[in-house]
């Protein structure tokens, strides 16, 4: 008897895992003075970084 061999390929789902930017705490910007904000360069203003 021949047994069918099933080849299970790893699930290649694109899991683009994101982590909160530690630099700005997920805000996407940094507060330099009470009136001045500037975009966080670590995450480019998104507040998230790719892991
Ligand atoms: Zn950031």
mmCIF file of the protein (N, C-alpha, C, O) and its ligand, coordinates in Angstrom:
data_MODEL
# 
_entry.id   MODEL 
# 
loop_
_entity.id 
_entity.type 
_entity.pdbx_number_of_molecules 
1 polymer     1 
2 non-polymer 1 
# 
_entity_poly.entity_id                      1 
_entity_poly.type                           'polypeptide(L)' 
_entity_poly.nstd_linkage                   no 
_entity_poly.nstd_monomer                   no 
_entity_poly.pdbx_seq_one_letter_code       
;(UNK)(UNK)(UNK)(UNK)(UNK)(UNK)(UNK)(UNK)(UNK)(UNK)(UNK)(UNK)(UNK)(UNK)(UNK)(UNK)
(UNK)(UNK)(UNK)(UNK)(UNK)(UNK)(UNK)(UNK)(UNK)(UNK)(UNK)(UNK)(UNK)(UNK)(UNK)(UNK)
(UNK)(UNK)(UNK)(UNK)(UNK)(UNK)(UNK)(UNK)(UNK)(UNK)(UNK)(UNK)(UNK)(UNK)(UNK)(UNK)
(UNK)(UNK)(UNK)
;
_entity_poly.pdbx_seq_one_letter_code_can   XXXXXXXXXXXXXXXXXXXXXXXXXXXXXXXXXXXXXXXXXXXXXXXXXXX 
_entity_poly.pdbx_strand_id                 A 
# 
loop_
_entity_poly_seq.entity_id 
_entity_poly_seq.num 
_entity_poly_seq.mon_id 
_entity_poly_seq.hetero 
1 1  UNK n 
1 2  UNK n 
1 3  UNK n 
1 4  UNK n 
1 5  UNK n 
1 6  UNK n 
1 7  UNK n 
1 8  UNK n 
1 9  UNK n 
1 10 UNK n 
1 11 UNK n 
1 12 UNK n 
1 13 UNK n 
1 14 UNK n 
1 15 UNK n 
1 16 UNK n 
1 17 UNK n 
1 18 UNK n 
1 19 UNK n 
1 20 UNK n 
1 21 UNK n 
1 22 UNK n 
1 23 UNK n 
1 24 UNK n 
1 25 UNK n 
1 26 UNK n 
1 27 UNK n 
1 28 UNK n 
1 29 UNK n 
1 30 UNK n 
1 31 UNK n 
1 32 UNK n 
1 33 UNK n 
1 34 UNK n 
1 35 UNK n 
1 36 UNK n 
1 37 UNK n 
1 38 UNK n 
1 39 UNK n 
1 40 UNK n 
1 41 UNK n 
1 42 UNK n 
1 43 UNK n 
1 44 UNK n 
1 45 UNK n 
1 46 UNK n 
1 47 UNK n 
1 48 UNK n 
1 49 UNK n 
1 50 UNK n 
1 51 UNK n 
# 
loop_
_struct_asym.id 
_struct_asym.entity_id 
A 1 
B 2 
# 
loop_
_chem_comp.id 
_chem_comp.type 
_chem_comp.mon_nstd_flag 
UNK 'L-peptide linking' . 
ZN  non-polymer         . 
# 
_pdbx_entity_nonpoly.entity_id   2 
_pdbx_entity_nonpoly.name        ? 
_pdbx_entity_nonpoly.comp_id     ZN 
# 
_pdbx_nonpoly_scheme.asym_id         B 
_pdbx_nonpoly_scheme.entity_id       2 
_pdbx_nonpoly_scheme.mon_id          ZN 
_pdbx_nonpoly_scheme.ndb_seq_num     1 
_pdbx_nonpoly_scheme.pdb_seq_num     101 
_pdbx_nonpoly_scheme.auth_seq_num    101 
_pdbx_nonpoly_scheme.pdb_mon_id      ZN 
_pdbx_nonpoly_scheme.auth_mon_id     ZN 
_pdbx_nonpoly_scheme.pdb_strand_id   A 
_pdbx_nonpoly_scheme.pdb_ins_code    . 
# 
loop_
_atom_site.group_PDB 
_atom_site.id 
_atom_site.type_symbol 
_atom_site.label_atom_id 
_atom_site.label_alt_id 
_atom_site.label_comp_id 
_atom_site.label_asym_id 
_atom_site.label_entity_id 
_atom_site.label_seq_id 
_atom_site.pdbx_PDB_ins_code 
_atom_site.Cartn_x 
_atom_site.Cartn_y 
_atom_site.Cartn_z 
_atom_site.occupancy 
_atom_site.B_iso_or_equiv 
_atom_site.pdbx_formal_charge 
_atom_site.auth_seq_id 
_atom_site.auth_comp_id 
_atom_site.auth_asym_id 
_atom_site.auth_atom_id 
_atom_site.pdbx_PDB_model_num 
ATOM   1   N  N  . UNK A 1 1  ? 0.842  -1.211 0.000  1.00 0.00 ? 1   UNK A N  1 
ATOM   2   C  CA . UNK A 1 1  ? 0.000  0.000  0.000  1.00 0.00 ? 1   UNK A CA 1 
ATOM   3   C  C  . UNK A 1 1  ? 0.871  1.251  0.000  1.00 0.00 ? 1   UNK A C  1 
ATOM   4   O  O  . UNK A 1 1  ? 1.857  1.375  0.726  1.00 0.00 ? 1   UNK A O  1 
ATOM   5   N  N  . UNK A 1 2  ? 0.454  2.140  -0.834 1.00 0.00 ? 2   UNK A N  1 
ATOM   6   C  CA . UNK A 1 2  ? 1.224  3.381  -0.947 1.00 0.00 ? 2   UNK A CA 1 
ATOM   7   C  C  . UNK A 1 2  ? 0.532  4.494  -0.170 1.00 0.00 ? 2   UNK A C  1 
ATOM   8   O  O  . UNK A 1 2  ? -0.657 4.761  -0.343 1.00 0.00 ? 2   UNK A O  1 
ATOM   9   N  N  . UNK A 1 3  ? 1.278  5.100  0.647  1.00 0.00 ? 3   UNK A N  1 
ATOM   10  C  CA . UNK A 1 3  ? 0.700  6.181  1.449  1.00 0.00 ? 3   UNK A CA 1 
ATOM   11  C  C  . UNK A 1 3  ? 0.994  7.519  0.782  1.00 0.00 ? 3   UNK A C  1 
ATOM   12  O  O  . UNK A 1 3  ? 2.127  7.820  0.406  1.00 0.00 ? 3   UNK A O  1 
ATOM   13  N  N  . UNK A 1 4  ? -0.043 8.293  0.653  1.00 0.00 ? 4   UNK A N  1 
ATOM   14  C  CA . UNK A 1 4  ? 0.150  9.627  0.076  1.00 0.00 ? 4   UNK A CA 1 
ATOM   15  C  C  . UNK A 1 4  ? 0.909  10.516 1.046  1.00 0.00 ? 4   UNK A C  1 
ATOM   16  O  O  . UNK A 1 4  ? 0.573  10.664 2.220  1.00 0.00 ? 4   UNK A O  1 
ATOM   17  N  N  . UNK A 1 5  ? 1.942  11.087 0.482  1.00 0.00 ? 5   UNK A N  1 
ATOM   18  C  CA . UNK A 1 5  ? 2.758  11.932 1.355  1.00 0.00 ? 5   UNK A CA 1 
ATOM   19  C  C  . UNK A 1 5  ? 2.362  13.395 1.166  1.00 0.00 ? 5   UNK A C  1 
ATOM   20  O  O  . UNK A 1 5  ? 2.408  13.938 0.062  1.00 0.00 ? 5   UNK A O  1 
ATOM   21  N  N  . UNK A 1 6  ? 1.989  13.985 2.232  1.00 0.00 ? 6   UNK A N  1 
ATOM   22  C  CA . UNK A 1 6  ? 1.578  15.381 2.149  1.00 0.00 ? 6   UNK A CA 1 
ATOM   23  C  C  . UNK A 1 6  ? 2.726  16.291 2.559  1.00 0.00 ? 6   UNK A C  1 
ATOM   24  O  O  . UNK A 1 6  ? 3.292  16.184 3.647  1.00 0.00 ? 6   UNK A O  1 
ATOM   25  N  N  . UNK A 1 7  ? 3.032  17.161 1.667  1.00 0.00 ? 7   UNK A N  1 
ATOM   26  C  CA . UNK A 1 7  ? 4.093  18.113 1.983  1.00 0.00 ? 7   UNK A CA 1 
ATOM   27  C  C  . UNK A 1 7  ? 3.457  19.384 2.516  1.00 0.00 ? 7   UNK A C  1 
ATOM   28  O  O  . UNK A 1 7  ? 2.742  20.098 1.812  1.00 0.00 ? 7   UNK A O  1 
ATOM   29  N  N  . UNK A 1 8  ? 3.733  19.630 3.745  1.00 0.00 ? 8   UNK A N  1 
ATOM   30  C  CA . UNK A 1 8  ? 3.159  20.825 4.341  1.00 0.00 ? 8   UNK A CA 1 
ATOM   31  C  C  . UNK A 1 8  ? 4.183  21.957 4.300  1.00 0.00 ? 8   UNK A C  1 
ATOM   32  O  O  . UNK A 1 8  ? 5.226  21.928 4.954  1.00 0.00 ? 8   UNK A O  1 
ATOM   33  N  N  . UNK A 1 9  ? 3.839  22.913 3.529  1.00 0.00 ? 9   UNK A N  1 
ATOM   34  C  CA . UNK A 1 9  ? 4.729  24.070 3.431  1.00 0.00 ? 9   UNK A CA 1 
ATOM   35  C  C  . UNK A 1 9  ? 4.430  25.038 4.563  1.00 0.00 ? 9   UNK A C  1 
ATOM   36  O  O  . UNK A 1 9  ? 3.280  25.199 4.974  1.00 0.00 ? 9   UNK A O  1 
ATOM   37  N  N  . UNK A 1 10 ? 5.437  25.655 5.042  1.00 0.00 ? 10  UNK A N  1 
ATOM   38  C  CA . UNK A 1 10 ? 5.205  26.658 6.097  1.00 0.00 ? 10  UNK A CA 1 
ATOM   39  C  C  . UNK A 1 10 ? 4.333  27.793 5.583  1.00 0.00 ? 10  UNK A C  1 
ATOM   40  O  O  . UNK A 1 10 ? 4.488  28.275 4.462  1.00 0.00 ? 10  UNK A O  1 
ATOM   41  N  N  . UNK A 1 11 ? 3.449  28.183 6.412  1.00 0.00 ? 11  UNK A N  1 
ATOM   42  C  CA . UNK A 1 11 ? 2.536  29.260 6.037  1.00 0.00 ? 11  UNK A CA 1 
ATOM   43  C  C  . UNK A 1 11 ? 3.313  30.553 5.859  1.00 0.00 ? 11  UNK A C  1 
ATOM   44  O  O  . UNK A 1 11 ? 3.871  31.124 6.797  1.00 0.00 ? 11  UNK A O  1 
ATOM   45  N  N  . UNK A 1 12 ? 3.316  30.980 4.612  1.00 0.00 ? 12  UNK A N  1 
ATOM   46  C  CA . UNK A 1 12 ? 4.106  32.170 4.323  1.00 0.00 ? 12  UNK A CA 1 
ATOM   47  C  C  . UNK A 1 12 ? 3.241  33.425 4.334  1.00 0.00 ? 12  UNK A C  1 
ATOM   48  O  O  . UNK A 1 12 ? 3.321  34.260 3.433  1.00 0.00 ? 12  UNK A O  1 
ATOM   49  N  N  . UNK A 1 13 ? 2.437  33.539 5.340  1.00 0.00 ? 13  UNK A N  1 
ATOM   50  C  CA . UNK A 1 13 ? 1.628  34.743 5.430  1.00 0.00 ? 13  UNK A CA 1 
ATOM   51  C  C  . UNK A 1 13 ? 2.544  35.907 5.824  1.00 0.00 ? 13  UNK A C  1 
ATOM   52  O  O  . UNK A 1 13 ? 3.417  35.794 6.685  1.00 0.00 ? 13  UNK A O  1 
ATOM   53  N  N  . UNK A 1 14 ? 2.304  36.982 5.171  1.00 0.00 ? 14  UNK A N  1 
ATOM   54  C  CA . UNK A 1 14 ? 3.175  38.130 5.418  1.00 0.00 ? 14  UNK A CA 1 
ATOM   55  C  C  . UNK A 1 14 ? 2.759  38.802 6.714  1.00 0.00 ? 14  UNK A C  1 
ATOM   56  O  O  . UNK A 1 14 ? 1.818  39.595 6.770  1.00 0.00 ? 14  UNK A O  1 
ATOM   57  N  N  . UNK A 1 15 ? 3.488  38.457 7.732  1.00 0.00 ? 15  UNK A N  1 
ATOM   58  C  CA . UNK A 1 15 ? 3.192  39.070 9.020  1.00 0.00 ? 15  UNK A CA 1 
ATOM   59  C  C  . UNK A 1 15 ? 4.195  40.189 9.260  1.00 0.00 ? 15  UNK A C  1 
ATOM   60  O  O  . UNK A 1 15 ? 5.292  39.997 9.784  1.00 0.00 ? 15  UNK A O  1 
ATOM   61  N  N  . UNK A 1 16 ? 3.764  41.329 8.859  1.00 0.00 ? 16  UNK A N  1 
ATOM   62  C  CA . UNK A 1 16 ? 4.614  42.499 9.018  1.00 0.00 ? 16  UNK A CA 1 
ATOM   63  C  C  . UNK A 1 16 ? 4.408  43.046 10.426 1.00 0.00 ? 16  UNK A C  1 
ATOM   64  O  O  . UNK A 1 16 ? 3.614  43.956 10.664 1.00 0.00 ? 16  UNK A O  1 
ATOM   65  N  N  . UNK A 1 17 ? 5.146  42.460 11.327 1.00 0.00 ? 17  UNK A N  1 
ATOM   66  C  CA . UNK A 1 17 ? 4.915  42.812 12.708 1.00 0.00 ? 17  UNK A CA 1 
ATOM   67  C  C  . UNK A 1 17 ? 5.485  44.194 13.026 1.00 0.00 ? 17  UNK A C  1 
ATOM   68  O  O  . UNK A 1 17 ? 6.614  44.533 12.671 1.00 0.00 ? 17  UNK A O  1 
ATOM   69  N  N  . UNK A 1 18 ? 4.678  44.945 13.688 1.00 0.00 ? 18  UNK A N  1 
ATOM   70  C  CA . UNK A 1 18 ? 5.101  46.295 14.050 1.00 0.00 ? 18  UNK A CA 1 
ATOM   71  C  C  . UNK A 1 18 ? 5.157  46.432 15.562 1.00 0.00 ? 18  UNK A C  1 
ATOM   72  O  O  . UNK A 1 18 ? 4.358  45.859 16.303 1.00 0.00 ? 18  UNK A O  1 
ATOM   73  N  N  . UNK A 1 19 ? 6.104  47.191 15.969 1.00 0.00 ? 19  UNK A N  1 
ATOM   74  C  CA . UNK A 1 19 ? 6.207  47.466 17.392 1.00 0.00 ? 19  UNK A CA 1 
ATOM   75  C  C  . UNK A 1 19 ? 6.168  48.966 17.588 1.00 0.00 ? 19  UNK A C  1 
ATOM   76  O  O  . UNK A 1 19 ? 6.544  49.748 16.715 1.00 0.00 ? 19  UNK A O  1 
ATOM   77  N  N  . UNK A 1 20 ? 5.710  49.327 18.736 1.00 0.00 ? 20  UNK A N  1 
ATOM   78  C  CA . UNK A 1 20 ? 5.634  50.747 19.045 1.00 0.00 ? 20  UNK A CA 1 
ATOM   79  C  C  . UNK A 1 20 ? 7.037  51.321 19.152 1.00 0.00 ? 20  UNK A C  1 
ATOM   80  O  O  . UNK A 1 20 ? 7.920  50.750 19.792 1.00 0.00 ? 20  UNK A O  1 
ATOM   81  N  N  . UNK A 1 21 ? 7.210  52.427 18.529 1.00 0.00 ? 21  UNK A N  1 
ATOM   82  C  CA . UNK A 1 21 ? 8.512  53.086 18.549 1.00 0.00 ? 21  UNK A CA 1 
ATOM   83  C  C  . UNK A 1 21 ? 8.845  53.521 19.974 1.00 0.00 ? 21  UNK A C  1 
ATOM   84  O  O  . UNK A 1 21 ? 8.089  54.240 20.628 1.00 0.00 ? 21  UNK A O  1 
ATOM   85  N  N  . UNK A 1 22 ? 9.991  53.061 20.417 1.00 0.00 ? 22  UNK A N  1 
ATOM   86  C  CA . UNK A 1 22 ? 10.390 53.379 21.785 1.00 0.00 ? 22  UNK A CA 1 
ATOM   87  C  C  . UNK A 1 22 ? 10.842 54.828 21.895 1.00 0.00 ? 22  UNK A C  1 
ATOM   88  O  O  . UNK A 1 22 ? 10.833 55.429 22.969 1.00 0.00 ? 22  UNK A O  1 
ATOM   89  N  N  . UNK A 1 23 ? 11.232 55.360 20.763 1.00 0.00 ? 23  UNK A N  1 
ATOM   90  C  CA . UNK A 1 23 ? 11.806 56.697 20.766 1.00 0.00 ? 23  UNK A CA 1 
ATOM   91  C  C  . UNK A 1 23 ? 10.761 57.763 21.109 1.00 0.00 ? 23  UNK A C  1 
ATOM   92  O  O  . UNK A 1 23 ? 11.018 58.687 21.880 1.00 0.00 ? 23  UNK A O  1 
ATOM   93  N  N  . UNK A 1 24 ? 9.599  57.608 20.523 1.00 0.00 ? 24  UNK A N  1 
ATOM   94  C  CA . UNK A 1 24 ? 8.562  58.615 20.734 1.00 0.00 ? 24  UNK A CA 1 
ATOM   95  C  C  . UNK A 1 24 ? 7.389  58.038 21.518 1.00 0.00 ? 24  UNK A C  1 
ATOM   96  O  O  . UNK A 1 24 ? 6.426  58.747 21.812 1.00 0.00 ? 24  UNK A O  1 
ATOM   97  N  N  . UNK A 1 25 ? 7.470  56.757 21.856 1.00 0.00 ? 25  UNK A N  1 
ATOM   98  C  CA . UNK A 1 25 ? 6.403  56.135 22.618 1.00 0.00 ? 25  UNK A CA 1 
ATOM   99  C  C  . UNK A 1 25 ? 5.147  55.897 21.809 1.00 0.00 ? 25  UNK A C  1 
ATOM   100 O  O  . UNK A 1 25 ? 4.064  55.749 22.374 1.00 0.00 ? 25  UNK A O  1 
ATOM   101 N  N  . UNK A 1 26 ? 5.274  55.858 20.514 1.00 0.00 ? 26  UNK A N  1 
ATOM   102 C  CA . UNK A 1 26 ? 4.133  55.553 19.656 1.00 0.00 ? 26  UNK A CA 1 
ATOM   103 C  C  . UNK A 1 26 ? 3.376  56.780 19.201 1.00 0.00 ? 26  UNK A C  1 
ATOM   104 O  O  . UNK A 1 26 ? 2.343  56.668 18.541 1.00 0.00 ? 26  UNK A O  1 
ATOM   105 N  N  . UNK A 1 27 ? 3.879  57.941 19.545 1.00 0.00 ? 27  UNK A N  1 
ATOM   106 C  CA . UNK A 1 27 ? 3.203  59.168 19.134 1.00 0.00 ? 27  UNK A CA 1 
ATOM   107 C  C  . UNK A 1 27 ? 3.559  59.560 17.706 1.00 0.00 ? 27  UNK A C  1 
ATOM   108 O  O  . UNK A 1 27 ? 2.744  60.137 16.986 1.00 0.00 ? 27  UNK A O  1 
ATOM   109 N  N  . UNK A 1 28 ? 4.747  59.250 17.321 1.00 0.00 ? 28  UNK A N  1 
ATOM   110 C  CA . UNK A 1 28 ? 5.176  59.616 15.977 1.00 0.00 ? 28  UNK A CA 1 
ATOM   111 C  C  . UNK A 1 28 ? 5.835  60.973 15.930 1.00 0.00 ? 28  UNK A C  1 
ATOM   112 O  O  . UNK A 1 28 ? 6.321  61.416 14.889 1.00 0.00 ? 28  UNK A O  1 
ATOM   113 N  N  . UNK A 1 29 ? 5.841  61.617 17.066 1.00 0.00 ? 29  UNK A N  1 
ATOM   114 C  CA . UNK A 1 29 ? 6.488  62.933 17.114 1.00 0.00 ? 29  UNK A CA 1 
ATOM   115 C  C  . UNK A 1 29 ? 7.123  63.132 18.472 1.00 0.00 ? 29  UNK A C  1 
ATOM   116 O  O  . UNK A 1 29 ? 6.817  62.428 19.435 1.00 0.00 ? 29  UNK A O  1 
ATOM   117 N  N  . UNK A 1 30 ? 7.971  64.062 18.525 1.00 0.00 ? 30  UNK A N  1 
ATOM   118 C  CA . UNK A 1 30 ? 8.657  64.361 19.774 1.00 0.00 ? 30  UNK A CA 1 
ATOM   119 C  C  . UNK A 1 30 ? 8.369  65.801 20.140 1.00 0.00 ? 30  UNK A C  1 
ATOM   120 O  O  . UNK A 1 30 ? 8.278  66.687 19.290 1.00 0.00 ? 30  UNK A O  1 
ATOM   121 N  N  . UNK A 1 31 ? 8.232  65.993 21.410 1.00 0.00 ? 31  UNK A N  1 
ATOM   122 C  CA . UNK A 1 31 ? 7.957  67.332 21.914 1.00 0.00 ? 31  UNK A CA 1 
ATOM   123 C  C  . UNK A 1 31 ? 9.280  67.912 22.396 1.00 0.00 ? 31  UNK A C  1 
ATOM   124 O  O  . UNK A 1 31 ? 9.859  67.446 23.377 1.00 0.00 ? 31  UNK A O  1 
ATOM   125 N  N  . UNK A 1 32 ? 9.732  68.908 21.708 1.00 0.00 ? 32  UNK A N  1 
ATOM   126 C  CA . UNK A 1 32 ? 11.005 69.497 22.118 1.00 0.00 ? 32  UNK A CA 1 
ATOM   127 C  C  . UNK A 1 32 ? 10.781 70.656 23.068 1.00 0.00 ? 32  UNK A C  1 
ATOM   128 O  O  . UNK A 1 32 ? 11.483 70.802 24.068 1.00 0.00 ? 32  UNK A O  1 
ATOM   129 N  N  . UNK A 1 33 ? 9.818  71.458 22.754 1.00 0.00 ? 33  UNK A N  1 
ATOM   130 C  CA . UNK A 1 33 ? 9.377  72.509 23.669 1.00 0.00 ? 33  UNK A CA 1 
ATOM   131 C  C  . UNK A 1 33 ? 7.855  72.433 23.727 1.00 0.00 ? 33  UNK A C  1 
ATOM   132 O  O  . UNK A 1 33 ? 7.246  71.795 22.868 1.00 0.00 ? 33  UNK A O  1 
ATOM   133 N  N  . UNK A 1 34 ? 7.229  73.059 24.709 1.00 0.00 ? 34  UNK A N  1 
ATOM   134 C  CA . UNK A 1 34 ? 5.759  72.975 24.814 1.00 0.00 ? 34  UNK A CA 1 
ATOM   135 C  C  . UNK A 1 34 ? 5.030  73.363 23.536 1.00 0.00 ? 34  UNK A C  1 
ATOM   136 O  O  . UNK A 1 34 ? 3.902  72.925 23.314 1.00 0.00 ? 34  UNK A O  1 
ATOM   137 N  N  . UNK A 1 35 ? 5.642  74.162 22.711 1.00 0.00 ? 35  UNK A N  1 
ATOM   138 C  CA . UNK A 1 35 ? 4.967  74.614 21.494 1.00 0.00 ? 35  UNK A CA 1 
ATOM   139 C  C  . UNK A 1 35 ? 5.537  73.994 20.234 1.00 0.00 ? 35  UNK A C  1 
ATOM   140 O  O  . UNK A 1 35 ? 5.036  74.223 19.133 1.00 0.00 ? 35  UNK A O  1 
ATOM   141 N  N  . UNK A 1 36 ? 6.560  73.229 20.400 1.00 0.00 ? 36  UNK A N  1 
ATOM   142 C  CA . UNK A 1 36 ? 7.231  72.722 19.214 1.00 0.00 ? 36  UNK A CA 1 
ATOM   143 C  C  . UNK A 1 36 ? 7.273  71.203 19.191 1.00 0.00 ? 36  UNK A C  1 
ATOM   144 O  O  . UNK A 1 36 ? 7.762  70.568 20.125 1.00 0.00 ? 36  UNK A O  1 
ATOM   145 N  N  . UNK A 1 37 ? 6.765  70.638 18.130 1.00 0.00 ? 37  UNK A N  1 
ATOM   146 C  CA . UNK A 1 37 ? 6.820  69.199 17.941 1.00 0.00 ? 37  UNK A CA 1 
ATOM   147 C  C  . UNK A 1 37 ? 7.635  68.925 16.682 1.00 0.00 ? 37  UNK A C  1 
ATOM   148 O  O  . UNK A 1 37 ? 7.607  69.691 15.719 1.00 0.00 ? 37  UNK A O  1 
ATOM   149 N  N  . UNK A 1 38 ? 8.327  67.862 16.718 1.00 0.00 ? 38  UNK A N  1 
ATOM   150 C  CA . UNK A 1 38 ? 8.953  67.455 15.472 1.00 0.00 ? 38  UNK A CA 1 
ATOM   151 C  C  . UNK A 1 38 ? 8.794  65.962 15.251 1.00 0.00 ? 38  UNK A C  1 
ATOM   152 O  O  . UNK A 1 38 ? 8.735  65.171 16.193 1.00 0.00 ? 38  UNK A O  1 
ATOM   153 N  N  . UNK A 1 39 ? 8.727  65.610 14.007 1.00 0.00 ? 39  UNK A N  1 
ATOM   154 C  CA . UNK A 1 39 ? 8.497  64.219 13.641 1.00 0.00 ? 39  UNK A CA 1 
ATOM   155 C  C  . UNK A 1 39 ? 9.624  63.339 14.140 1.00 0.00 ? 39  UNK A C  1 
ATOM   156 O  O  . UNK A 1 39 ? 10.802 63.671 14.006 1.00 0.00 ? 39  UNK A O  1 
ATOM   157 N  N  . UNK A 1 40 ? 9.253  62.244 14.702 1.00 0.00 ? 40  UNK A N  1 
ATOM   158 C  CA . UNK A 1 40 ? 10.244 61.289 15.159 1.00 0.00 ? 40  UNK A CA 1 
ATOM   159 C  C  . UNK A 1 40 ? 10.916 60.650 13.950 1.00 0.00 ? 40  UNK A C  1 
ATOM   160 O  O  . UNK A 1 40 ? 10.247 60.110 13.069 1.00 0.00 ? 40  UNK A O  1 
ATOM   161 N  N  . UNK A 1 41 ? 12.207 60.716 13.916 1.00 0.00 ? 41  UNK A N  1 
ATOM   162 C  CA . UNK A 1 41 ? 12.927 60.199 12.767 1.00 0.00 ? 41  UNK A CA 1 
ATOM   163 C  C  . UNK A 1 41 ? 13.106 58.690 12.818 1.00 0.00 ? 41  UNK A C  1 
ATOM   164 O  O  . UNK A 1 41 ? 13.424 58.056 11.812 1.00 0.00 ? 41  UNK A O  1 
ATOM   165 N  N  . UNK A 1 42 ? 12.902 58.136 13.974 1.00 0.00 ? 42  UNK A N  1 
ATOM   166 C  CA . UNK A 1 42 ? 13.042 56.689 14.102 1.00 0.00 ? 42  UNK A CA 1 
ATOM   167 C  C  . UNK A 1 42 ? 11.915 55.955 13.391 1.00 0.00 ? 42  UNK A C  1 
ATOM   168 O  O  . UNK A 1 42 ? 12.132 54.927 12.750 1.00 0.00 ? 42  UNK A O  1 
ATOM   169 N  N  . UNK A 1 43 ? 10.721 56.493 13.513 1.00 0.00 ? 43  UNK A N  1 
ATOM   170 C  CA . UNK A 1 43 ? 9.571  55.819 12.921 1.00 0.00 ? 43  UNK A CA 1 
ATOM   171 C  C  . UNK A 1 43 ? 8.951  56.666 11.829 1.00 0.00 ? 43  UNK A C  1 
ATOM   172 O  O  . UNK A 1 43 ? 7.933  56.287 11.251 1.00 0.00 ? 43  UNK A O  1 
ATOM   173 N  N  . UNK A 1 44 ? 9.547  57.796 11.543 1.00 0.00 ? 44  UNK A N  1 
ATOM   174 C  CA . UNK A 1 44 ? 9.085  58.701 10.500 1.00 0.00 ? 44  UNK A CA 1 
ATOM   175 C  C  . UNK A 1 44 ? 7.647  59.153 10.738 1.00 0.00 ? 44  UNK A C  1 
ATOM   176 O  O  . UNK A 1 44 ? 6.855  59.275 9.804  1.00 0.00 ? 44  UNK A O  1 
ATOM   177 N  N  . UNK A 1 45 ? 7.336  59.393 11.981 1.00 0.00 ? 45  UNK A N  1 
ATOM   178 C  CA . UNK A 1 45 ? 6.041  59.977 12.308 1.00 0.00 ? 45  UNK A CA 1 
ATOM   179 C  C  . UNK A 1 45 ? 4.897  58.974 12.380 1.00 0.00 ? 45  UNK A C  1 
ATOM   180 O  O  . UNK A 1 45 ? 3.742  59.369 12.537 1.00 0.00 ? 45  UNK A O  1 
ATOM   181 N  N  . UNK A 1 46 ? 5.197  57.692 12.269 1.00 0.00 ? 46  UNK A N  1 
ATOM   182 C  CA . UNK A 1 46 ? 4.124  56.713 12.284 1.00 0.00 ? 46  UNK A CA 1 
ATOM   183 C  C  . UNK A 1 46 ? 3.890  56.142 13.679 1.00 0.00 ? 46  UNK A C  1 
ATOM   184 O  O  . UNK A 1 46 ? 2.825  55.601 13.977 1.00 0.00 ? 46  UNK A O  1 
ATOM   185 N  N  . UNK A 1 47 ? 4.884  56.271 14.506 1.00 0.00 ? 47  UNK A N  1 
ATOM   186 C  CA . UNK A 1 47 ? 4.746  55.747 15.855 1.00 0.00 ? 47  UNK A CA 1 
ATOM   187 C  C  . UNK A 1 47 ? 4.985  54.249 15.946 1.00 0.00 ? 47  UNK A C  1 
ATOM   188 O  O  . UNK A 1 47 ? 4.994  53.673 17.033 1.00 0.00 ? 47  UNK A O  1 
ATOM   189 N  N  . UNK A 1 48 ? 5.176  53.631 14.792 1.00 0.00 ? 48  UNK A N  1 
ATOM   190 C  CA . UNK A 1 48 ? 5.403  52.198 14.765 1.00 0.00 ? 48  UNK A CA 1 
ATOM   191 C  C  . UNK A 1 48 ? 6.659  51.891 13.983 1.00 0.00 ? 48  UNK A C  1 
ATOM   192 O  O  . UNK A 1 48 ? 7.004  52.580 13.024 1.00 0.00 ? 48  UNK A O  1 
ATOM   193 N  N  . UNK A 1 49 ? 7.320  50.864 14.405 1.00 0.00 ? 49  UNK A N  1 
ATOM   194 C  CA . UNK A 1 49 ? 8.499  50.423 13.676 1.00 0.00 ? 49  UNK A CA 1 
ATOM   195 C  C  . UNK A 1 49 ? 8.342  48.955 13.351 1.00 0.00 ? 49  UNK A C  1 
ATOM   196 O  O  . UNK A 1 49 ? 7.681  48.213 14.077 1.00 0.00 ? 49  UNK A O  1 
ATOM   197 N  N  . UNK A 1 50 ? 8.943  48.547 12.273 1.00 0.00 ? 50  UNK A N  1 
ATOM   198 C  CA . UNK A 1 50 ? 8.917  47.120 11.964 1.00 0.00 ? 50  UNK A CA 1 
ATOM   199 C  C  . UNK A 1 50 ? 9.856  46.392 12.907 1.00 0.00 ? 50  UNK A C  1 
ATOM   200 O  O  . UNK A 1 50 ? 10.978 46.832 13.156 1.00 0.00 ? 50  UNK A O  1 
ATOM   201 N  N  . UNK A 1 51 ? 9.386  45.295 13.416 1.00 0.00 ? 51  UNK A N  1 
ATOM   202 C  CA . UNK A 1 51 ? 10.189 44.557 14.407 1.00 0.00 ? 51  UNK A CA 1 
ATOM   203 C  C  . UNK A 1 51 ? 11.469 44.009 13.790 1.00 0.00 ? 51  UNK A C  1 
ATOM   204 O  O  . UNK A 1 51 ? 12.260 43.364 14.478 1.00 0.00 ? 51  UNK A O  1 
HETATM 205 ZN ZN . ZN  B 2 .  ? 9.132  57.269 16.836 1.00 0.00 ? 101 ZN  A ZN 1 
# 
